[in-house]
């Protein structure tokens, strides 16, 4: 059985995230989305997870609350993040990690699973959560109506 997962803040959920999730759903027998708590957006982790679940009811959602604050691609930061992630994944026998970030190879390496890079250079969807947070209205086309409406109310 092929079991994939991805991680993210989904702050906010946008077309690039959706493309990655849809690819995982299509290619895997089971797919998990881990939604990280963050302070880069005022939308609570539960609400961001609900966006994903409403659009993709077939995915399994896991919440990443109180994540480590140390980030980076140095081995110490990677170990801290991987140990945290392993605590969330626990006994799920994942086989694939879907991502579009440089850290993906380390997650795949340390979980001893296959990495699946999706639109790494943002050629299909040239968008990021940062761009959307900076100007929601100019980037409205990259978010679903449910996300747009809820962001407009925060």
N, C-alpha and C positions, 0 to 999 in steps of 0.2 A: 504494500500500500504506500502511495506517495502522499506525504504530509508536508505541506509547505507553510511558511509563515513570513510575515513582514512586521516591521516595527515603524512607529512614527508618532509625531506629535499631532499630525493632521490638524494643524493650526493656521488656517482651516483646511478641511478636506477639499481637495481640488481635482481637476481632470487628470493631472499627472499621477496622483495617488490612485485615482479610480482605474486608470489604465493598468497600473501595476497590480492592483487587487483583482481586476478582471482577468488578467493573464494568469495569476495564481489560481483562481477559481477554475478556469478552463483546463489548466494543465495538471492539477492535483486532485487526488481523491478527497482530501480534507484540506482546508485552508484556515489559518489563524491570523488574526490581525491584533497586534499588541499596540494599544494606544497609551502613549506616555503622558503623564502629568507634566505640565509646564506652566511657567508664568509669562511666556511670551505673548499669550493671548488670555483675555479674561473669561473665556468660555471654559467651563469645568470639563475635566476629562470624561466624565459620564455623558455629558452632552455631545462631545465630539465622537465618543464611541457609539452613541445612538445614531448619529448621522450615518456612520458606516453600516451599522446593523439595519437601518431602515432601507438603505439602498441595496444592501447585499445580505439579505436574511440568512443565506446559506453559510456565511462565514462564522467562525467561532471568535468571539471577542475576549481578550484578556486585558485587564487594566494594569498599567505600570505606575503604581503610586509611589511617591517618595523616591524617585530614581536618584542615583548618585550624581553629585554635581561635577565630578571630575570627568571631563571629556577630552578626547584627543586620540591621535593615532600612535602614540608611544605605547610601549608594551605594558607599562603600569596602568595607564588609563584604560587600555583595552581589557586587561584582566579584571579591573574593577567593574566595567560595564558588562563583560561576559558573565562574570559570577552573578551579577544582579539578574541578568537575562535568564540564566540557567535556573535561578530560583523561581522565575515566573513560568518557564516552560515545564519545569519539574519532570514528570514522567511521560510527557508527550513525545512519542518517538518520531520527531521531525526528520525529514530527509532532504529538504530544500529550503534555502533562504532567499527570498525575493527582495530586491533592493535596487536603488539607483545611486548609491553613495560609495565613496572609497572604503568605508569601514566594512562593507559587505564581505570582502575576502577574509577578514579576520573572524567575523561571526561564523562563516562557513568552515573555516579552518578549525576553530576551537570547538565547534559542535560536531566536527567531522562529517559534514553534509555538503551537498552540492549548492553552489552559489548560482543564482539566476539574476543577472543584471538586466534591468528593464529601463530603456531610454536614459541611460547614464548621462548623456550629454544634452538632455532636454531638447532633442530634435523634434520629437512628436508634439510635446507640450512644453513650450518655452515659458514655464511659470514656476513660481515658488510661493510658499506660504508668506515669506517676507514681502514679496511684491504685492500680494493680495492685502496683507495687513497694512501696507503703506498707502494703498489706494484701491479700496474695495470696488468702488463704482467703475473705475477704468478697467478692472479685471473681472467684472461681473460674469463674463462669458466663460470663465474657468471654474465657476462654482455652481452647484445645483441650487435650485430655487430655495429648498429648505435651508441650506447653509446661508445663502444670501439674506433671506428674510430674518433668520435668527441673529446673524452678525449685525444687521441694521438695527436690531433692537437692543444691542448691548452697549 
